[in-house]
């Protein structure tokens, strides 16, 4: 038997598959709130993004009650940004707030050799994803 780590709503669990078993279904719950993803690409077709940001906002009374901000293509795995989330909670989303979230998302970023260009791209991706989610994004 081979063990696999599987994410659940309660965290990670170890899934043990026998040699004749396969996973036939994976369920991913829809996010609660408005969501948006913004990808920065060099070309439009058949190209990996240089940087991306995915945002989910729960809004109430015009203000962000909860936020989830995750950066993509800037680290070996998706990178959650608690700093960007904190910059959004309790505030009404506008250009300045979205910009502040982008700045917060990359405030502690440290470039490796040859990828410093990704830091401003990630900042812009967060800003644009926040603005799109605040407009209703994908529901």
C-alpha positions in Angstrom: 0.0 0.0 0.0 1.1 3.6 -0.7 0.2 6.5 1.5 -0.9 9.8 0.1 -1.4 13.1 1.9 -4.8 14.5 1.2 -6.2 17.9 2.2 -9.6 18.0 3.8 -11.7 20.8 5.4 -10.1 19.8 8.7 -6.5 19.8 7.5 -4.3 17.1 6.0 -5.0 13.3 6.4 -3.1 10.3 5.2 -5.0 8.3 2.6 -3.9 4.7 2.1 -4.6 3.3 -1.4 -4.2 -0.4 -2.2 -2.5 -1.3 -5.4 -5.8 -1.9 -7.2 -7.5 1.3 -6.0 -7.6 4.8 -7.6 -9.1 8.1 -6.6 -12.2 8.7 -8.7 -13.5 11.9 -7.3 -12.3 15.0 -5.6 -14.7 17.6 -4.3 -13.7 21.2 -3.9 -16.3 23.4 -2.2 -17.1 26.7 -3.8 -15.7 29.7 -2.0 -18.1 31.6 0.2 -18.0 35.1 -1.2 -16.9 36.8 -4.4 -13.7 35.5 -5.9 -11.3 36.5 -8.7 -8.0 35.4 -10.1 -5.6 37.6 -12.0 -2.7 36.2 -14.0 0.2 38.1 -15.4 1.4 36.5 -18.6 4.1 37.3 -21.2 1.8 35.9 -23.9 -1.9 35.1 -23.9 -1.9 31.6 -25.3 -0.1 28.5 -24.1 2.0 30.1 -21.5 2.5 29.8 -17.8 1.7 32.9 -15.8 4.7 34.9 -14.5 2.7 35.7 -11.4 -0.9 35.3 -10.2 -3.2 36.1 -7.3 -6.5 34.6 -6.3 -8.7 36.4 -3.9 -12.0 35.6 -2.1 -13.8 38.4 -0.3 -16.8 38.1 2.1 -18.4 41.6 2.0 -21.0 43.0 4.4 -22.2 46.5 4.4 -19.7 47.4 1.8 -16.7 46.4 3.9 -14.5 43.3 3.8 -15.5 40.9 6.6 -13.1 38.1 5.6 -10.4 37.9 2.9 -8.3 35.1 1.5 -5.4 36.1 -0.8 -3.1 33.5 -2.3 -0.2 34.2 -4.7 0.8 31.8 -7.4 3.8 31.2 -9.6 6.1 33.1 -7.2 7.1 30.2 -5.0 7.3 26.4 -5.2 3.8 26.2 -3.9 0.8 28.6 -3.7 1.7 31.3 -1.2 -1.1 32.6 1.2 -0.6 36.2 2.2 -1.9 36.9 5.7 -0.5 40.5 5.3 -2.7 41.2 2.3 -5.7 39.7 4.0 -5.1 41.9 7.1 -4.8 45.0 4.8 -8.4 44.3 3.5 -10.4 43.3 6.5 -12.7 46.0 7.9 -12.2 48.3 4.9 -14.3 49.2 1.9 -12.5 48.2 -1.3 -11.3 50.9 -3.6 -8.1 51.5 -5.6 -6.1 52.6 -2.6 -7.1 49.7 -0.4 -6.5 47.2 -3.3 -3.0 48.8 -3.8 -2.3 48.6 -0.1 -3.2 44.9 -0.2 -0.8 44.4 -3.1 2.0 46.2 -1.3 1.4 44.2 1.9 1.4 40.9 -0.1 5.0 41.5 -1.3 6.4 43.5 1.6 8.5 40.7 2.9 9.2 39.1 -0.5 12.9 38.2 -1.1 13.9 37.7 -4.7 16.1 34.9 -5.8 18.7 35.4 -8.5 16.9 36.2 -11.7 13.3 36.6 -10.5 13.1 40.0 -8.9 10.8 41.0 -11.7 8.1 38.8 -10.1 7.7 41.0 -7.0 6.0 44.0 -8.8 4.0 41.6 -11.0 2.6 39.9 -7.9 1.8 43.2 -6.3 -0.2 44.2 -9.4 -1.9 40.8 -9.6 -3.2 41.1 -6.0 -4.5 44.7 -6.6 -6.4 43.6 -9.8 -7.8 40.4 -8.3 -9.0 42.4 -5.2 -10.7 44.9 -7.4 -12.3 42.2 -9.6 -13.5 40.3 -6.5 -15.0 43.5 -5.0 -17.0 44.1 -8.2 -18.5 40.6 -7.8 -15.9 38.4 -9.4 -16.9 34.8 -10.0 -19.7 33.6 -7.7 
